Amino acid sequence: MASPSDLTSVKPKSLYARREPVYPKAVDGRFRRLKWLIMAVTLTIYYVTPWLRWDRGAYAPDQAVLIDLAGRRFYMFGIEIWPHEFYYVAGLLIMAGIGLFLVTSAVGRAWCGYACPQTVWTDLFQHVERWIEGDRNAQMKLAKAPWTASKLAKRVAKYASFLAISAATGGAWIFYFADAPTLARDFLAGDAAIVAYGTVAVLTATTFTLGGLLREQVCIYMCPWPRIQTAMLDEKSLIVTYKDWRGEPRARGTKKATLADLKLGDCIDCNQCVAVCPTGIDIRNGPQVGCITCALCIDACDKVMAQVGRPRGLIDYATFEDCEAEKAGEPRRPLLKTILRPRTLIYFTAWAAIGFAMLFALGERTRVDISAQQQRNPVYVRLSDGQVRNAFTVKIRNMQARPRAFEIGLEDLAGGRMWLEGGSRETAAKHVAVRVAPDALGKFRIFVIVPPGEEQRDEFVFTARALDPEGGSDSTKAVFERP
């Protein structure tokens, strides 16, 4: 029997597992080429977009995509969003969320495998790493080798490249918030705002850390989306699948001529599917949270199947139902029928409906907006001739990149007339003309008078009508106070 001292000397078992470094092997195939294409397109969009120009006239910025925080505007090519129109941005975010649901329902975690920023930048870093240190075997050998001048030079070159890419990433981000050429000159000259340097520093550090160091740990441990996506998958979802009924039992190193004779499975246990996986999982163990559905294991396995004379598709994009049908010797359903199912169609309908509603609203919106607020001190003034006067602050928003003339009018106020501050009762009329600067909010103090009458509050309407060929109008309700 163990003594108390023996029990206290027993070291508790650690529940922490040290990270096993992942060295993905380079592979070629249709999915690898698709990843190349998507990476090129997404990185080009990210780095090039702030430099695109869009002519909006002399009174507006000419940057195609600009988040102008100082001017409180969001420009995207021919679309201009004002702060009070933020619901368009909310609509885009809702569309993005439903779009992720749609993609997951149709083709599983394709977003994670191809277009997620973490995936794109990690993939870019891994290619740079291969270019400097070599492929998988060379990297593993270098990691175990003692420190020499050659190893030090390779590591310095690798991390310097990572740092340069990360700095370019952070630098490109700030160009979305100011005129890119001007900010670039000021940034390099040291004249930019301190927030610009701070933003670049933070984004450089996060990109370097997440894409260059943590890599697959972000996908497995930090990102919540894999858990959400897993709950959205069912037996009809397309995912990367290892067909164990076809691959088992495995036979490492078996020649292709003896596979059928020995009644072995098609899997020859070459581990190429594991070697190319950017998260280091073994897809043969079934669906896992670490699988980002990049399908590189399909490219690797198809190549091996061709070498051993077996049909491709041991690892493939397939649904659980398709695998069961194929196992029973039945043909798989057409891909289009697999994707176009009720859940996918519901997501697409909701996504498209929001998109069309936003397009319709953009097409129907007028570029003029009016609001009115009554001056409360005093609420009203009775003039010597018995007429009653109210004062209002009327705001007209000119949502065009040029100065415009507007006519403010009164409706539904019997006998009502008005004049601008600085005028007089003698100039009072049913309409007054004002001018508003481009992309600006004009504020006008207006006095409204009505003849003597019943002592009651009257609701009426202020209208604003643009006096140019393009036109446009808006109206707002107000209340006229009497004694």
Secondary structure, DSSP 8 states (H G I E B T S, - for coil): ---HHHHHTS------------------SHHHHHHHHHHHHHHHHHHHGGG-B----TTS--BSEEEETTTTEEEETTEEE-GGGTHHHHHHHHHHHHHHHHHHHHHSSHIIIII-HHHHHHHHHHHHHHHHH-SHHHHHHHHHS---HHHHHHHHHHHHHHHHHHHHHHHHHHGGGS-HHHHHHHHHHT-S-HHHHHHHHHHHHHHIIIIIIITHHIIIII-SHHHHHHHH--TTS-EEEE-HHHH-S--TT--HHHHTTTT--S-----HHHHT-TT---GGG---TT-----HHHHHHHHHHHHTT--S-SEEEE-HHHHHHHHTT-----HHHHHSSHHHHHHHHHHHHHHHHHHHHHHH--SEEEEEEE--SSS-EE-TTS-EEEEEEEEEEE-SSS-EEEEEEEES-TT-EEEETT--GGG-BSEEEEEE-TTEEEEEEEEEEE-S--S--EEEEEEEEE-STT--EEEEEEEE---
